[in-house]
Amino acid sequence: PQRYVEVRGTALVSEDEGRAIAVRLAERYKGPGAGEDFLKQPPENVRVVLRITPDRITGNAA
């Protein structure tokens, strides 16, 4: 059986200025200092953030 989640709503796409969110997530899940790799990437490697305001969430966990 496959598991999935579907989120329908309005999405806002923005640039991760200074890669702050990427660094924070890396350090949260991989430990202190793990975000340094994101800071070393060249500026043309643009990272984006998706913020979704959900209208409806469905899924299958079986």
PyMOL Python script that loads the backbone (N, CA, C, O; Angstrom):
from pymol import cmd

cmd.read_pdbstr("""\
ATOM      1  N   PRO A   1       0.835  -1.204   0.000  1.00  0.00           N
ATOM      2  CA  PRO A   1       0.000   0.000   0.000  1.00  0.00           C
ATOM      3  C   PRO A   1       0.872   1.257   0.000  1.00  0.00           C
ATOM      4  O   PRO A   1       1.918   1.312   0.646  1.00  0.00           O
ATOM      5  N   GLN A   2       0.419   2.238  -0.725  1.00  0.00           N
ATOM      6  CA  GLN A   2       1.145   3.504  -0.779  1.00  0.00           C
ATOM      7  C   GLN A   2       0.518   4.507   0.178  1.00  0.00           C
ATOM      8  O   GLN A   2      -0.691   4.502   0.410  1.00  0.00           O
ATOM      9  N   ARG A   3       1.362   5.362   0.724  1.00  0.00           N
ATOM     10  CA  ARG A   3       0.897   6.425   1.610  1.00  0.00           C
ATOM     11  C   ARG A   3       1.067   7.746   0.896  1.00  0.00           C
ATOM     12  O   ARG A   3       2.025   7.938   0.147  1.00  0.00           O
ATOM     13  N   TYR A   4       0.151   8.645   1.124  1.00  0.00           N
ATOM     14  CA  TYR A   4       0.267   9.953   0.492  1.00  0.00           C
ATOM     15  C   TYR A   4      -0.509  10.984   1.292  1.00  0.00           C
ATOM     16  O   TYR A   4      -1.369  10.651   2.107  1.00  0.00           O
ATOM     17  N   VAL A   5      -0.189  12.219   1.043  1.00  0.00           N
ATOM     18  CA  VAL A   5      -0.953  13.340   1.584  1.00  0.00           C
ATOM     19  C   VAL A   5      -1.146  14.330   0.437  1.00  0.00           C
ATOM     20  O   VAL A   5      -0.241  14.553  -0.367  1.00  0.00           O
ATOM     21  N   GLU A   6      -2.319  14.909   0.378  1.00  0.00           N
ATOM     22  CA  GLU A   6      -2.628  15.907  -0.643  1.00  0.00           C
ATOM     23  C   GLU A   6      -3.075  17.173   0.070  1.00  0.00           C
ATOM     24  O   GLU A   6      -3.999  17.148   0.883  1.00  0.00           O
ATOM     25  N   VAL A   7      -2.416  18.268  -0.238  1.00  0.00           N
ATOM     26  CA  VAL A   7      -2.756  19.555   0.357  1.00  0.00           C
ATOM     27  C   VAL A   7      -3.213  20.477  -0.768  1.00  0.00           C
ATOM     28  O   VAL A   7      -2.475  20.726  -1.722  1.00  0.00           O
ATOM     29  N   ARG A   8      -4.433  20.975  -0.644  1.00  0.00           N
ATOM     30  CA  ARG A   8      -4.958  21.925  -1.630  1.00  0.00           C
ATOM     31  C   ARG A   8      -5.173  23.253  -0.931  1.00  0.00           C
ATOM     32  O   ARG A   8      -5.725  23.313   0.167  1.00  0.00           O
ATOM     33  N   GLY A   9      -4.730  24.311  -1.581  1.00  0.00           N
ATOM     34  CA  GLY A   9      -4.883  25.631  -0.996  1.00  0.00           C
ATOM     35  C   GLY A   9      -4.116  26.657  -1.801  1.00  0.00           C
ATOM     36  O   GLY A   9      -3.841  26.468  -2.986  1.00  0.00           O
ATOM     37  N   THR A  10      -3.779  27.738  -1.138  1.00  0.00           N
ATOM     38  CA  THR A  10      -3.051  28.827  -1.771  1.00  0.00           C
ATOM     39  C   THR A  10      -1.584  28.733  -1.368  1.00  0.00           C
ATOM     40  O   THR A  10      -1.258  28.634  -0.185  1.00  0.00           O
ATOM     41  N   ALA A  11      -0.706  28.766  -2.367  1.00  0.00           N
ATOM     42  CA  ALA A  11       0.727  28.675  -2.103  1.00  0.00           C
ATOM     43  C   ALA A  11       1.402  30.012  -2.379  1.00  0.00           C
ATOM     44  O   ALA A  11       1.106  30.687  -3.365  1.00  0.00           O
ATOM     45  N   LEU A  12       2.304  30.372  -1.495  1.00  0.00           N
ATOM     46  CA  LEU A  12       3.122  31.563  -1.669  1.00  0.00           C
ATOM     47  C   LEU A  12       4.560  31.089  -1.869  1.00  0.00           C
ATOM     48  O   LEU A  12       5.108  30.386  -1.020  1.00  0.00           O
ATOM     49  N   VAL A  13       5.160  31.468  -2.976  1.00  0.00           N
ATOM     50  CA  VAL A  13       6.538  31.089  -3.280  1.00  0.00           C
ATOM     51  C   VAL A  13       7.419  32.310  -3.058  1.00  0.00           C
ATOM     52  O   VAL A  13       7.169  33.378  -3.617  1.00  0.00           O
ATOM     53  N   SER A  14       8.455  32.144  -2.235  1.00  0.00           N
ATOM     54  CA  SER A  14       9.376  33.250  -1.991  1.00  0.00           C
ATOM     55  C   SER A  14      10.800  32.710  -1.932  1.00  0.00           C
ATOM     56  O   SER A  14      11.021  31.518  -1.718  1.00  0.00           O
ATOM     57  N   GLU A  15      11.751  33.601  -2.124  1.00  0.00           N
ATOM     58  CA  GLU A  15      13.155  33.209  -2.061  1.00  0.00           C
ATOM     59  C   GLU A  15      13.576  33.070  -0.602  1.00  0.00           C
ATOM     60  O   GLU A  15      13.166  33.857   0.250  1.00  0.00           O
ATOM     61  N   ASP A  16      14.395  32.064  -0.326  1.00  0.00           N
ATOM     62  CA  ASP A  16      14.946  31.862   1.014  1.00  0.00           C
ATOM     63  C   ASP A  16      16.127  32.815   1.171  1.00  0.00           C
ATOM     64  O   ASP A  16      17.279  32.443   0.944  1.00  0.00           O
ATOM     65  N   GLU A  17      15.822  34.044   1.560  1.00  0.00           N
ATOM     66  CA  GLU A  17      16.844  35.092   1.685  1.00  0.00           C
ATOM     67  C   GLU A  17      17.948  34.654   2.639  1.00  0.00           C
ATOM     68  O   GLU A  17      17.690  34.296   3.788  1.00  0.00           O
ATOM     69  N   GLY A  18      19.168  34.688   2.149  1.00  0.00           N
ATOM     70  CA  GLY A  18      20.311  34.315   2.980  1.00  0.00           C
ATOM     71  C   GLY A  18      20.327  32.846   3.354  1.00  0.00           C
ATOM     72  O   GLY A  18      21.121  32.413   4.189  1.00  0.00           O
ATOM     73  N   ARG A  19      19.440  32.082   2.729  1.00  0.00           N
ATOM     74  CA  ARG A  19      19.310  30.642   3.000  1.00  0.00           C
ATOM     75  C   ARG A  19      19.032  30.355   4.472  1.00  0.00           C
ATOM     76  O   ARG A  19      19.418  29.305   4.986  1.00  0.00           O
ATOM     77  N   ALA A  20      18.372  31.272   5.138  1.00  0.00           N
ATOM     78  CA  ALA A  20      18.114  31.149   6.573  1.00  0.00           C
ATOM     79  C   ALA A  20      17.280  29.919   6.914  1.00  0.00           C
ATOM     80  O   ALA A  20      17.575  29.220   7.884  1.00  0.00           O
ATOM     81  N   ILE A  21      16.246  29.650   6.128  1.00  0.00           N
ATOM     82  CA  ILE A  21      15.383  28.506   6.429  1.00  0.00           C
ATOM     83  C   ILE A  21      16.108  27.200   6.131  1.00  0.00           C
ATOM     84  O   ILE A  21      15.989  26.244   6.897  1.00  0.00           O
ATOM     85  N   ALA A  22      16.855  27.142   5.035  1.00  0.00           N
ATOM     86  CA  ALA A  22      17.615  25.932   4.703  1.00  0.00           C
ATOM     87  C   ALA A  22      18.625  25.611   5.802  1.00  0.00           C
ATOM     88  O   ALA A  22      18.778  24.453   6.189  1.00  0.00           O
ATOM     89  N   VAL A  23      19.306  26.623   6.299  1.00  0.00           N
ATOM     90  CA  VAL A  23      20.287  26.427   7.367  1.00  0.00           C
ATOM     91  C   VAL A  23      19.595  25.944   8.634  1.00  0.00           C
ATOM     92  O   VAL A  23      20.058  25.003   9.280  1.00  0.00           O
ATOM     93  N   ARG A  24      18.501  26.579   8.985  1.00  0.00           N
ATOM     94  CA  ARG A  24      17.778  26.204  10.206  1.00  0.00           C
ATOM     95  C   ARG A  24      17.280  24.760  10.144  1.00  0.00           C
ATOM     96  O   ARG A  24      17.395  24.024  11.124  1.00  0.00           O
ATOM     97  N   LEU A  25      16.729  24.351   9.006  1.00  0.00           N
ATOM     98  CA  LEU A  25      16.241  22.975   8.865  1.00  0.00           C
ATOM     99  C   LEU A  25      17.385  21.966   8.905  1.00  0.00           C
ATOM    100  O   LEU A  25      17.264  20.920   9.543  1.00  0.00           O
ATOM    101  N   ALA A  26      18.490  22.267   8.230  1.00  0.00           N
ATOM    102  CA  ALA A  26      19.639  21.358   8.236  1.00  0.00           C
ATOM    103  C   ALA A  26      20.163  21.159   9.649  1.00  0.00           C
ATOM    104  O   ALA A  26      20.476  20.037  10.046  1.00  0.00           O
ATOM    105  N   GLU A  27      20.259  22.238  10.404  1.00  0.00           N
ATOM    106  CA  GLU A  27      20.781  22.126  11.763  1.00  0.00           C
ATOM    107  C   GLU A  27      19.789  21.442  12.693  1.00  0.00           C
ATOM    108  O   GLU A  27      20.190  20.772  13.644  1.00  0.00           O
ATOM    109  N   ARG A  28      18.524  21.603  12.431  1.00  0.00           N
ATOM    110  CA  ARG A  28      17.519  20.943  13.265  1.00  0.00           C
ATOM    111  C   ARG A  28      17.553  19.428  13.073  1.00  0.00           C
ATOM    112  O   ARG A  28      17.485  18.674  14.043  1.00  0.00           O
ATOM    113  N   TYR A  29      17.659  18.986  11.824  1.00  0.00           N
ATOM    114  CA  TYR A  29      17.564  17.559  11.542  1.00  0.00           C
ATOM    115  C   TYR A  29      18.904  16.844  11.431  1.00  0.00           C
ATOM    116  O   TYR A  29      18.959  15.623  11.578  1.00  0.00           O
ATOM    117  N   LYS A  30      19.990  17.580  11.173  1.00  0.00           N
ATOM    118  CA  LYS A  30      21.300  16.939  11.028  1.00  0.00           C
ATOM    119  C   LYS A  30      22.299  17.354  12.096  1.00  0.00           C
ATOM    120  O   LYS A  30      23.382  16.777  12.192  1.00  0.00           O
ATOM    121  N   GLY A  31      21.943  18.356  12.903  1.00  0.00           N
ATOM    122  CA  GLY A  31      22.817  18.762  13.987  1.00  0.00           C
ATOM    123  C   GLY A  31      23.531  20.077  13.734  1.00  0.00           C
ATOM    124  O   GLY A  31      23.526  20.594  12.617  1.00  0.00           O
ATOM    125  N   PRO A  32      24.152  20.621  14.792  1.00  0.00           N
ATOM    126  CA  PRO A  32      24.844  21.902  14.701  1.00  0.00           C
ATOM    127  C   PRO A  32      25.916  21.903  13.611  1.00  0.00           C
ATOM    128  O   PRO A  32      26.672  20.942  13.463  1.00  0.00           O
ATOM    129  N   GLY A  33      25.965  22.980  12.867  1.00  0.00           N
ATOM    130  CA  GLY A  33      26.957  23.131  11.812  1.00  0.00           C
ATOM    131  C   GLY A  33      26.552  22.529  10.474  1.00  0.00           C
ATOM    132  O   GLY A  33      27.219  22.758   9.466  1.00  0.00           O
ATOM    133  N   ALA A  34      25.469  21.764  10.455  1.00  0.00           N
ATOM    134  CA  ALA A  34      25.051  21.096   9.215  1.00  0.00           C
ATOM    135  C   ALA A  34      24.598  22.082   8.145  1.00  0.00           C
ATOM    136  O   ALA A  34      24.603  21.746   6.961  1.00  0.00           O
ATOM    137  N   GLY A  35      24.213  23.272   8.531  1.00  0.00           N
ATOM    138  CA  GLY A  35      23.739  24.255   7.570  1.00  0.00           C
ATOM    139  C   GLY A  35      24.834  25.013   6.849  1.00  0.00           C
ATOM    140  O   GLY A  35      24.554  25.775   5.924  1.00  0.00           O
ATOM    141  N   GLU A  36      26.070  24.816   7.258  1.00  0.00           N
ATOM    142  CA  GLU A  36      27.189  25.536   6.643  1.00  0.00           C
ATOM    143  C   GLU A  36      27.301  25.267   5.143  1.00  0.00           C
ATOM    144  O   GLU A  36      27.696  26.152   4.384  1.00  0.00           O
ATOM    145  N   ASP A  37      26.960  24.065   4.715  1.00  0.00           N
ATOM    146  CA  ASP A  37      27.042  23.729   3.284  1.00  0.00           C
ATOM    147  C   ASP A  37      26.139  24.628   2.447  1.00  0.00           C
ATOM    148  O   ASP A  37      26.493  24.989   1.324  1.00  0.00           O
ATOM    149  N   PHE A  38      24.981  24.991   2.982  1.00  0.00           N
ATOM    150  CA  PHE A  38      24.066  25.863   2.246  1.00  0.00           C
ATOM    151  C   PHE A  38      24.646  27.269   2.096  1.00  0.00           C
ATOM    152  O   PHE A  38      24.434  27.926   1.076  1.00  0.00           O
ATOM    153  N   LEU A  39      25.367  27.721   3.098  1.00  0.00           N
ATOM    154  CA  LEU A  39      25.945  29.061   3.048  1.00  0.00           C
ATOM    155  C   LEU A  39      27.100  29.151   2.057  1.00  0.00           C
ATOM    156  O   LEU A  39      27.428  30.237   1.581  1.00  0.00           O
ATOM    157  N   LYS A  40      27.716  28.014   1.746  1.00  0.00           N
ATOM    158  CA  LYS A  40      28.851  27.988   0.820  1.00  0.00           C
ATOM    159  C   LYS A  40      28.417  27.915  -0.639  1.00  0.00           C
ATOM    160  O   LYS A  40      29.247  28.086  -1.532  1.00  0.00           O
ATOM    161  N   GLN A  41      27.151  27.669  -0.899  1.00  0.00           N
ATOM    162  CA  GLN A  41      26.680  27.540  -2.280  1.00  0.00           C
ATOM    163  C   GLN A  41      26.728  28.890  -2.990  1.00  0.00           C
ATOM    164  O   GLN A  41      26.524  29.931  -2.365  1.00  0.00           O
ATOM    165  N   PRO A  42      26.998  28.872  -4.296  1.00  0.00           N
ATOM    166  CA  PRO A  42      27.052  30.133  -5.048  1.00  0.00           C
ATOM    167  C   PRO A  42      25.688  30.817  -5.092  1.00  0.00           C
ATOM    168  O   PRO A  42      24.658  30.146  -5.024  1.00  0.00           O
ATOM    169  N   PRO A  43      25.671  32.136  -5.203  1.00  0.00           N
ATOM    170  CA  PRO A  43      24.415  32.889  -5.170  1.00  0.00           C
ATOM    171  C   PRO A  43      23.445  32.537  -6.291  1.00  0.00           C
ATOM    172  O   PRO A  43      22.241  32.752  -6.149  1.00  0.00           O
ATOM    173  N   GLU A  44      23.949  31.995  -7.413  1.00  0.00           N
ATOM    174  CA  GLU A  44      23.020  31.635  -8.491  1.00  0.00           C
ATOM    175  C   GLU A  44      22.201  30.381  -8.163  1.00  0.00           C
ATOM    176  O   GLU A  44      21.230  30.085  -8.860  1.00  0.00           O
ATOM    177  N   ASN A  45      22.573  29.647  -7.124  1.00  0.00           N
ATOM    178  CA  ASN A  45      21.764  28.525  -6.645  1.00  0.00           C
ATOM    179  C   ASN A  45      20.670  29.088  -5.737  1.00  0.00           C
ATOM    180  O   ASN A  45      20.847  29.195  -4.524  1.00  0.00           O
ATOM    181  N   VAL A  46      19.564  29.437  -6.331  1.00  0.00           N
ATOM    182  CA  VAL A  46      18.471  30.071  -5.587  1.00  0.00           C
ATOM    183  C   VAL A  46      17.630  29.003  -4.898  1.00  0.00           C
ATOM    184  O   VAL A  46      17.257  28.003  -5.512  1.00  0.00           O
ATOM    185  N   ARG A  47      17.339  29.221  -3.635  1.00  0.00           N
ATOM    186  CA  ARG A  47      16.465  28.321  -2.874  1.00  0.00           C
ATOM    187  C   ARG A  47      15.151  29.045  -2.646  1.00  0.00           C
ATOM    188  O   ARG A  47      15.125  30.248  -2.388  1.00  0.00           O
ATOM    189  N   VAL A  48      14.069  28.301  -2.744  1.00  0.00           N
ATOM    190  CA  VAL A  48      12.758  28.904  -2.548  1.00  0.00           C
ATOM    191  C   VAL A  48      12.042  28.237  -1.386  1.00  0.00           C
ATOM    192  O   VAL A  48      12.368  27.120  -0.985  1.00  0.00           O
ATOM    193  N   VAL A  49      11.065  28.947  -0.862  1.00  0.00           N
ATOM    194  CA  VAL A  49      10.237  28.463   0.235  1.00  0.00           C
ATOM    195  C   VAL A  49       8.794  28.464  -0.249  1.00  0.00           C
ATOM    196  O   VAL A  49       8.329  29.439  -0.841  1.00  0.00           O
ATOM    197  N   LEU A  50       8.093  27.372   0.004  1.00  0.00           N
ATOM    198  CA  LEU A  50       6.665  27.286  -0.293  1.00  0.00           C
ATOM    199  C   LEU A  50       5.902  27.350   1.017  1.00  0.00           C
ATOM    200  O   LEU A  50       6.109  26.523   1.905  1.00  0.00           O
ATOM    201  N   ARG A  51       5.032  28.323   1.136  1.00  0.00           N
ATOM    202  CA  ARG A  51       4.161  28.426   2.314  1.00  0.00           C
ATOM    203  C   ARG A  51       2.741  28.203   1.815  1.00  0.00           C
ATOM    204  O   ARG A  51       2.221  28.964   0.999  1.00  0.00           O
ATOM    205  N   ILE A  52       2.129  27.143   2.324  1.00  0.00           N
ATOM    206  CA  ILE A  52       0.799  26.761   1.852  1.00  0.00           C
ATOM    207  C   ILE A  52      -0.226  27.052   2.933  1.00  0.00           C
ATOM    208  O   ILE A  52      -0.092  26.614   4.075  1.00  0.00           O
ATOM    209  N   THR A  53      -1.256  27.802   2.548  1.00  0.00           N
ATOM    210  CA  THR A  53      -2.413  27.997   3.413  1.00  0.00           C
ATOM    211  C   THR A  53      -3.441  26.967   2.960  1.00  0.00           C
ATOM    212  O   THR A  53      -4.075  27.135   1.919  1.00  0.00           O
ATOM    213  N   PRO A  54      -3.608  25.896   3.744  1.00  0.00           N
ATOM    214  CA  PRO A  54      -4.455  24.802   3.277  1.00  0.00           C
ATOM    215  C   PRO A  54      -5.944  25.133   3.321  1.00  0.00           C
ATOM    216  O   PRO A  54      -6.442  25.745   4.266  1.00  0.00           O
ATOM    217  N   ASP A  55      -6.633  24.707   2.267  1.00  0.00           N
ATOM    218  CA  ASP A  55      -8.090  24.742   2.236  1.00  0.00           C
ATOM    219  C   ASP A  55      -8.635  23.347   2.529  1.00  0.00           C
ATOM    220  O   ASP A  55      -9.701  23.184   3.122  1.00  0.00           O
ATOM    221  N   ARG A  56      -7.866  22.346   2.094  1.00  0.00           N
ATOM    222  CA  ARG A  56      -8.308  20.966   2.273  1.00  0.00           C
ATOM    223  C   ARG A  56      -7.088  20.054   2.325  1.00  0.00           C
ATOM    224  O   ARG A  56      -6.156  20.207   1.536  1.00  0.00           O
ATOM    225  N   ILE A  57      -7.098  19.107   3.257  1.00  0.00           N
ATOM    226  CA  ILE A  57      -6.019  18.136   3.387  1.00  0.00           C
ATOM    227  C   ILE A  57      -6.638  16.743   3.387  1.00  0.00           C
ATOM    228  O   ILE A  57      -7.543  16.459   4.171  1.00  0.00           O
ATOM    229  N   THR A  58      -6.149  15.882   2.507  1.00  0.00           N
ATOM    230  CA  THR A  58      -6.602  14.496   2.463  1.00  0.00           C
ATOM    231  C   THR A  58      -5.377  13.604   2.384  1.00  0.00           C
ATOM    232  O   THR A  58      -4.270  14.069   2.109  1.00  0.00           O
ATOM    233  N   GLY A  59      -5.585  12.325   2.626  1.00  0.00           N
ATOM    234  CA  GLY A  59      -4.462  11.411   2.529  1.00  0.00           C
ATOM    235  C   GLY A  59      -4.876   9.983   2.782  1.00  0.00           C
ATOM    236  O   GLY A  59      -6.041   9.683   3.042  1.00  0.00           O
ATOM    237  N   ASN A  60      -3.883   9.103   2.698  1.00  0.00           N
ATOM    238  CA  ASN A  60      -4.083   7.684   2.912  1.00  0.00           C
ATOM    239  C   ASN A  60      -2.900   7.183   3.721  1.00  0.00           C
ATOM    240  O   ASN A  60      -1.759   7.253   3.265  1.00  0.00           O
ATOM    241  N   ALA A  61      -3.161   6.685   4.900  1.00  0.00           N
ATOM    242  CA  ALA A  61      -2.086   6.187   5.752  1.00  0.00           C
ATOM    243  C   ALA A  61      -2.176   4.679   5.938  1.00  0.00           C
ATOM    244  O   ALA A  61      -1.472   4.110   6.771  1.00  0.00           O
ATOM    245  N   ALA A  62      -3.035   4.035   5.168  1.00  0.00           N
ATOM    246  CA  ALA A  62      -3.220   2.586   5.337  1.00  0.00           C
ATOM    247  C   ALA A  62      -2.201   1.797   4.566  1.00  0.00           C
ATOM    248  O   ALA A  62      -2.217   0.567   4.601  1.00  0.00           O
TER     249      ALA A  62
END
""", "prot")
cmd.dss("prot")
cmd.show_as("cartoon", "prot")
cmd.util.cbc("prot")
cmd.orient("prot")
